[in-house]
Structures are given as C-alpha cells and as structure tokens.
Amino acid sequence: MNVSSPLSRRTSFLDLDFDALDESGAVETVLSLAQGDRFAYVVTPNVDHLVRLQRRKDDAALWSAYRSATLCLCDSRILLALARRSQLELSLVTGSDLTARLLGGAGLQSAAVIGSDARLLRDLAANYPHVRFFHHLAPNGILHNVQAQLDIVRFVESCAAGVQFFAIGSPQSELICALIRQRGKAAGVGLCIGASLEFLTGAKLRAPRWMQRVGLEWLFRLANEPARLWRRYLLEGPTIFRIWWRWRVNSSR
C-alpha cells in the first residue's frame, strides 16, 4: 500500500498498489508535492523492478521502499498488458515522459540531479535554460556504500530545489528516497527516474515512438546496449510471465 499517496484510487497488481493517474495528472501532482514541507517520492516500476521484488519476497526494506512511495506509477506497457489480461486497468506514466514534461513545459524553475556527471548537467542546462540545476555526483557501487548514501541524504536535506531527480539506478534510488522520508528532515519530492535524463540529453538513444507503443522499447535498448542489458531482458525479464500467472492463480483462490 502506498500509505502516503494523496490519491484514493489505486489498482493492486502483482502485490503493488499503482496510482490511477494519467501523465498530466502525475505532472500536476509532482508539482504540488514539490511545494510540500515533507519529503515525498515517486517510484516508476517496470518489469525489471517487479521481477526483482518478487525474487526478493523477504526483503522487507525493498518492499517498503516501493509501498511507502507517495506515488507508484506504471512504467511498462508489458505490465499494462498483463494487468488487462487480469481485467485490471493501469495508467501508463513512464519516468522518461514524466521527466520530459516536468523539465520541458511545466514551469519548473529549479531541480536537483543525484547521479550522472558534469557533462550531462551541462547538456541539461543548455537544453533547459529556464531551470536552475543543483547537482550531487554520486559514486559507483552506491548500493553497498553507506557513507555515499548518507551524503546523498544530507544533500537532499539541504538542497533548495523542490524536485530531485534520482539518476542512480534501481533499487538504490528507491531505498535512499525511503530513508530520506523516514528521517523527516527534507522537503519537496524525489523522482526515481533511471536513465530518463540520459535519454533527454541524447547521451542514450530512446526507442522510436512506434516501438514504444507496441511494447518493443526493451528490444531497442537491448540492441544498443547488449553487453549490459542481455541478462536483464533475455534471462530475467521473461520470468514476469510466470510471476504474473502465479499471482493470478493465487488471487483467484
């Protein structure tokens, strides 16, 4: 359950509660949360996230990081299709599209980026000159680096930007956001957005719209980054169908 969500309508699917928001509603809600005096955060689960969660059923901290999120938005057309096969309706709001809307035309004046590098920040500043960017350069291996995690926490707690883009990957983004909220010293809203900023600046190519619409964005990414993504998409990702089938059978009992 997303205990902090300002919304009342959610859809429970694969043991997570997804908020029933379209893209415009998500943008409006994020901008409202950015003005809050208590830290909120947004998670955007895709197939990779759900497979990890189901494989780590006993990882209470990981599950809590997703279930305690203020907003939980579906970031996968495959999950959307599986939900429909279960007679459930999810709203698709990808982290990349949400990030693009926030930076491009939502009136955002300042934002912080956790992760990425100086070159990406320069590109962001050039593409979005109306936004003042703050930056925290996070090291690799942050999932197992407690000091680096605390450095991020303190950066967010002291940063003036109301919107914080977490570009350090999953599940570290979600776990650190949960920690920030638990400490209760930060304000604004954090967004766990993966590679969204790299897509916006052209550092990575995003699939054409037609491939996104037919659920083949994963194939485009695999073709562009085979060494990094082959295991995720060819070995781990397909287990989502077995996970879904088992969940569906258990839910019908």
Summary of the structure (lengths in Angstrom):
residues: 253
radius of gyration: 17.4
end to end distance: 21.0
largest distance: 55.0
contacts: 819
relative contact order: 0.16
helix: 52%
strand: 14%
